[in-house]
Amino acid sequence: MNMETPTLGGLSATDPAALLAAVRQANAGTPHPRLREVLDALIRHVHAFALEVDLTPAELDLGLDFLVRIGQASGPHKNEGILLADILGLATLVQLRGARQALAQGGTEPALVGPFWRAQQPLRASGDSIATPDTPGAPLHVRGRVASLDGRPLAGARVETWQASPKGLYENQDPAQQDMNLRGAFLTDAQGRFDFHSVRPAGYPVPIDGPCGELLAAQGRGAMRPAHLHFIVVAPGHKVLATQFFDIEDPHAHEDVVFGAVGSLLRHFEADGQGGFGLDLDLRLEPGETRLPHCPLP
């Protein structure tokens, strides 16, 4: 019986370099050039990771089981995969890298979409409230202007916003809230302006009842996000802006579990002297292809 060591490309299959070369060669025929490029980088980095930490078969099984459970824990009320990218800082990294040219020209800093954006958020008139009358919390008046990088106002831009209640829950997490509470979409006027009323949001923990919660516990990390409002801004001829604005007075303002509270996105919610607060926003969009991000919830 031939007991020779199997070979890959003429080299011993027990040689990690030979195995890596064989796997990369198998990917070399991938027709789509960008997919081929991404997979090649992924293969190289995954193999290098396994060698660096001397990954054991048991650890590999544990990691693969973790990924399977990430998928199983996702559903109509949360997306555990998005949450994983968030708590590892990957989503923030990709957002900031994608906007680096716009940021150099005064564009608004992006922030992750997160797992709680919903499709079909109700279109409301400028000046309306996104909060139902029974929503507790201090009044908040948000005024904004949408413009291109050169300062030109963008009329008819669609501004979507959503936030957690002062209890720290989005309405899809909270049976006590009316459907689509604290959510809305607005169209900017000829000067690119929009405004709406709401309540001052509160910070909240990300969901910890799934695999991501287990990971945070294993790391000894907290799960809190500082109080914030989400925005997605869509204007023809411009790249879609997804961002968030954070309450700088929140105790967790500088320890966001998903690393999204950065730079100018930390804001003072200004007291109006009557028990309420105001927030003024200038949203600058980069010209380019208008491509909506994936919406995680119906």
C-alpha positions in Angstrom: 0.0 0.0 0.0 1.3 3.5 -0.9 1.7 5.4 2.4 3.2 8.5 0.9 2.0 11.8 2.3 -0.7 13.4 0.0 0.6 16.3 -2.0 -0.9 19.6 -3.0 0.7 21.3 -5.9 3.8 19.2 -5.5 4.2 20.1 -1.8 3.4 18.2 1.4 -0.2 18.6 2.5 1.0 18.9 6.1 2.7 22.2 5.2 0.3 25.1 6.0 1.7 27.1 3.2 0.9 24.4 0.7 -2.6 24.0 2.0 -3.2 27.8 1.8 -1.8 27.8 -1.8 -4.2 25.1 -2.8 -7.2 26.8 -1.2 -6.3 30.1 -2.9 -5.9 28.3 -6.2 -9.3 26.8 -5.9 -10.7 30.3 -5.5 -8.8 31.7 -8.4 -11.5 30.7 -10.9 -14.3 32.6 -9.1 -15.8 34.6 -12.0 -16.9 37.7 -10.1 -13.7 39.8 -9.6 -14.8 41.5 -6.4 -16.0 38.2 -4.8 -12.7 36.6 -5.9 -10.7 39.4 -4.2 -12.8 39.4 -1.0 -12.6 35.6 -0.7 -8.9 35.5 -1.3 -8.3 38.0 1.5 -10.7 36.1 3.8 -8.9 32.8 3.1 -5.5 34.3 3.8 -6.6 36.0 7.0 -8.5 33.0 8.4 -5.6 30.7 7.8 -3.2 33.2 9.4 -5.6 33.6 12.4 -5.8 29.8 12.9 -2.0 29.6 12.8 -1.4 32.6 15.1 -3.7 31.3 17.9 -2.9 27.6 17.2 -6.6 26.9 16.9 -7.7 23.5 18.1 -10.4 21.3 16.5 -12.5 21.7 19.7 -12.2 25.5 19.5 -13.1 25.5 15.8 -16.2 23.4 16.6 -17.2 25.9 19.3 -16.8 28.8 17.0 -18.8 27.2 14.2 -21.6 26.4 16.7 -21.5 30.0 17.8 -22.1 31.2 14.2 -24.9 28.7 13.8 -26.6 30.0 16.9 -26.2 33.6 15.7 -28.4 32.7 12.7 -30.9 30.7 14.8 -31.3 33.6 17.3 -32.2 36.1 14.5 -35.8 36.8 13.6 -38.4 39.4 13.1 -37.6 41.2 16.4 -33.8 41.2 16.3 -30.9 40.5 14.1 -28.1 38.8 16.0 -25.7 38.9 13.0 -25.9 42.7 12.8 -25.4 42.8 16.6 -22.3 40.7 16.3 -20.8 43.1 13.7 -21.7 46.0 16.0 -20.1 44.7 19.2 -16.9 43.7 17.4 -16.6 47.3 16.0 -16.7 45.9 12.5 -19.8 47.9 11.4 -18.4 51.2 12.7 -15.1 50.5 11.0 -16.7 49.8 7.6 -19.0 52.9 7.9 -16.1 55.2 8.7 -13.9 53.8 6.0 -16.6 54.1 3.4 -17.1 57.8 4.3 -13.5 58.9 4.6 -13.6 61.0 1.4 -16.9 62.7 2.5 -15.5 63.4 6.0 -12.4 65.1 4.5 -14.9 67.5 2.8 -17.1 68.2 5.8 -19.6 65.4 5.4 -21.6 64.2 8.4 -20.0 61.3 10.3 -21.8 58.0 9.7 -22.9 55.5 12.3 -24.1 52.0 12.1 -27.7 51.3 11.1 -28.2 48.8 13.9 -30.7 46.0 14.2 -33.9 48.1 14.8 -34.6 50.0 11.6 -38.0 49.0 10.2 -39.3 49.1 6.7 -42.4 51.2 6.0 -41.8 53.7 8.8 -44.7 56.2 8.6 -44.4 59.4 6.5 -45.2 62.3 8.7 -45.6 66.1 8.1 -42.8 68.4 9.1 -43.5 69.5 12.7 -45.4 66.4 13.7 -44.6 64.3 16.7 -43.2 60.8 16.3 -44.3 60.0 19.9 -47.8 59.0 20.9 -49.4 61.3 23.5 -48.9 58.6 26.3 -45.2 58.3 25.7 -43.4 59.4 28.9 -40.3 61.6 28.8 -39.1 65.2 28.5 -40.2 66.9 25.2 -37.6 67.0 22.5 -37.7 69.3 19.4 -35.4 68.2 16.5 -34.6 70.7 13.8 -32.5 69.7 10.8 -31.2 70.7 7.4 -30.0 68.4 4.7 -27.4 69.6 2.2 -24.8 68.4 -0.2 -21.1 68.7 0.7 -20.9 72.1 -1.0 -23.7 73.4 1.2 -26.5 73.3 -1.4 -29.8 72.5 0.3 -31.4 69.2 -0.8 -35.1 69.5 -1.2 -37.3 66.4 -1.1 -34.7 64.4 0.7 -36.3 61.6 2.8 -35.2 61.6 6.4 -36.0 58.5 8.5 -35.6 58.5 12.2 -36.2 56.1 15.1 -35.3 55.9 18.7 -35.8 54.0 21.9 -38.3 55.2 24.5 -37.2 56.6 27.9 -37.6 53.1 29.2 -34.8 52.1 26.8 -37.0 49.9 24.5 -37.8 50.2 20.8 -41.5 49.9 20.1 -41.1 46.5 18.4 -39.5 45.2 21.7 -42.3 46.7 23.9 -45.9 45.4 23.7 -47.0 48.5 25.7 -46.0 50.8 22.9 -48.2 51.5 19.8 -46.9 50.1 16.6 -44.4 52.5 14.9 -44.2 54.7 18.0 -41.0 56.9 18.0 -40.5 56.3 14.3 -41.1 58.5 11.3 -40.1 59.7 7.9 -40.0 63.3 6.7 -39.4 65.1 3.4 -37.3 68.2 3.4 -38.6 71.5 2.1 -37.1 73.7 -0.5 -34.4 74.9 1.9 -33.6 71.2 2.9 -35.2 71.7 6.3 -37.2 69.3 8.4 -38.3 69.2 12.0 -40.2 67.0 14.4 -41.2 66.6 18.0 -40.4 63.6 20.2 -39.2 62.8 23.8 -35.7 62.7 25.0 -34.4 59.2 24.6 -32.6 57.0 27.2 -29.7 54.7 27.0 -30.3 51.0 26.9 -28.5 47.6 26.9 -28.2 45.7 23.6 -30.0 42.4 23.7 -28.0 39.9 25.8 -30.4 36.9 25.6 -28.5 35.3 22.7 -25.0 34.3 21.6 -23.8 38.0 21.5 -24.8 38.4 25.2 -22.7 35.3 26.0 -19.8 36.8 24.2 -20.0 40.1 26.0 -20.2 38.2 29.4 -17.2 36.1 28.4 -15.3 39.3 27.7 -16.4 40.9 30.9 -17.9 43.8 29.0 -20.9 46.0 29.6 -23.9 46.1 27.2 -25.0 49.7 27.4 -25.5 52.1 24.5 -25.8 55.9 25.3 -29.0 57.7 24.5 -29.3 58.4 20.8 -31.5 59.0 17.8 -31.0 57.2 14.5 -31.2 58.8 11.1 -31.1 57.5 7.5 -31.1 60.3 4.9 -31.9 59.5 1.2 -31.5 62.1 -1.6 -31.3 61.3 -5.3 -27.7 61.7 -6.7 -26.2 61.3 -3.2 -24.9 58.4 -1.1 -27.3 57.4 1.6 -26.3 58.7 5.1 -26.9 56.4 8.1 -26.0 58.1 11.3 -26.9 58.6 15.0 -26.7 61.5 17.4 -25.8 60.8 21.0 -26.6 62.6 24.3 -23.2 63.7 25.6 -24.6 63.9 29.1 -25.5 60.2 29.1 -23.3 58.3 31.7 -22.3 55.8 28.9 -21.5 58.4 26.3 -17.9 57.4 26.1 -18.3 53.7 26.5 -20.7 52.7 23.7 -20.8 48.9 23.5 -20.9 49.1 19.7 -18.3 51.9 19.4 -20.6 54.2 17.5 -20.5 57.3 19.7 -17.7 59.1 18.0 -16.6 62.7 17.1 -19.2 65.2 16.4 -22.1 62.7 16.8 -21.9 63.4 20.6 -24.2 66.4 21.2 -25.7 68.5 23.9 -29.4 68.3 24.0 -30.1 72.0 24.8 -32.6 72.8 27.5 -35.4 75.2 26.3 -36.2 76.6 29.8 -39.6 75.0 29.8 -38.7 71.5 30.8 -38.0 70.4 27.2 -34.9 70.1 25.0 -33.8 71.0 21.5 -31.4 69.4 19.0 -30.2 71.1 15.8 -28.6 69.1 13.1 -26.8 69.8 9.8 -26.7 66.7 7.7 -24.2 66.8 4.8 -24.4 64.1 2.1 -21.8 63.0 -0.4 -22.7 62.9 -4.1 -22.8 59.4 -5.5 -24.9 56.3 -6.0 -28.1 56.2 -3.9 -28.0 52.7 -2.4 -30.1 51.8 0.6 -28.6 49.6 3.4 -30.3 46.4 4.2 -33.4 46.9 6.4 -33.3 44.3 9.2 -36.9 44.4 10.4 -40.3 44.4 8.6 
